[in-house]
Amino acid sequence: MNIKDEVTKKYLMHYKDYVNQLIKAVHDKTIRNSEGAGLGLIRGISEYDLLCSDIKLWNFVVDADNYYSVECISFE
């Protein structure tokens, strides 16, 4: 993505850090069970027209939410 807006760049950096923390929590099984719910990653980019219009990013976010929803129902 070619993003020139500094506010959007900063948001994406924070979003990336947040996603990396979630990945670690899922890997370490320290995150709550999904019980079928998503992580809310879709909502995190859906409010930015530029971000949600990027199909590749959108698909990654949807896949991550779906993975958590289905695969992390219970860590037992």
N, C-alpha and C positions, 0 to 999 in steps of 0.2 A: 504494500500500500504506500502511496505517496501522500503523506500527511504533512501539511505545512503549518497547520494551526497548532500553536504551542500548548494550548489548553487540552486539545484532543491527544496530543503526544503524551502529555503528563498523565492524563486519565488512563491511557493505554499502558503506561509503565506501572501505575498502581494496580491496574486490572491484571497485568501479567504477574506481579508479585502475589496478588491474591490467589490467582489460579495455581501458581506454584506451591503456595501454602496448602491449598486444597489437595493437590496431587500428593504431597507429602503426607497429609493427614489420612487420605485414603490408603496409601501404601502402608502406613504405620498402623492403620485401623484405629485411629484415635478420633475419627469423626463420627458423629452420630449415625445410626442406621438410617437409610433413606426412607424406609417404609413406603417406597414407591414415589416419593417426591423428588423433584429435581433440586439442583444446587442454586438455581436462580441465575445461572450464567447468562441465559438468554436475555433476561431483563437487564443485565448489566451492559449490554450493547444495543438493545433494541431502542433505547432512547436517543441514540446517535445515528442520524440518517446515514452519514458517511460510513460508519462502522457496520451497520446491519445491511447495507447494500453491497458489501464485499462478500460474495458468495462463499469463498473459501473460508473466511473467518466465521461466517454464519454457520456453515456446516460443521466446523470444528466445535463451536460452542454448543450446537444442538447435540452432536455426538457425545460430548462430555456430559451434558445434562442427562441424556438418555442412559449413558453407561452407569452413572451414579444411581439413577432411579431404578434401574433393573438389576445391576450387579451388586449393589451395596445395600440391598434390602435389609440384610442382617449379616453382621460380621462373626456370628457364632461359629 
